Amino acid sequence: MRIIAGKHKGRKIELGKEAADIVRPTSDFAREAIFNILIHGKFGQGESFIGKDVLDVFCGTGAFGLEAISRGAKRVLFIDQSRDALTNARYNAMKMNETEAADFMLADATKLGRAKQSYPLIFLDPPYFGKMLEPALKSLHTSGWVDKDSLIIIEHDAKEQVAIPEFFTILDERRYGRAVIKLLKLA
């Protein structure tokens, strides 16, 4: 896995041994497609994250958030309930000298506390078939992490049945191999 574009283009994203059993990284191909949608697509408006704060939930290696930093995001909050995954994301941010632009939160994304702010761009990539997407989306909504301008990108397996809470609208849906990517906004 590598950073695809921006100031860290080509830098390797490590998957530590301690996190290898619990993290399923998104392919470089799918990540590149997502950022192409954000920069060139009608829903990303090109500037949806540049100079802004981003939220990477179920962060794993931190690939989404680090790609966002590489491409111009101001700060990223990485959230994971696995201490090993969060340590891996922190290690990758440290390797890229981006610890000043990165915050880390050990938390269960399905039971988040009250947010200090909402985020314009949110990535959610939970373990496949873990039934965490719907409760995480509800938690983000009810705890103030999302506002009317937030763009939420979720990933799940193509064979996984995912219920999107009624207060979200699906703007776009794409498939990349096993991965289904959906772009959501508040309804």
Sequence and secondary structure as in RCSB ss.txt:
>XXXX:A:sequence
MRIIAGKHKGRKIELGKEAADIVRPTSDFAREAIFNILIHGKFGQGESFIGKDVLDVFCGTGAFGLEAISRGAKR
VLFIDQSRDALTNARYNAMKMNETEAADFMLADATKLGRAKQSYPLIFLDPPYFGKMLEPALKSLHTSGWVDKDS
LIIIEHDAKEQVAIPEFFTILDERRYGRAVIKLLKLA
>XXXX:A:secstr
 B  SSTTTT B    TTTTTT     HHHHHHHHHHHHHSTTTTTTSSBTSEEEEET TT HHHHHHHHTTBSE
EEEEES HHHHHHHHHHHHHTT GGGEEEEE  GGG    SS  SEEEE   TTSS HHHHHHHHHHTTS  TT 
EEEEEEETT      TTEEEEEEEEETTEEEEEEEE 
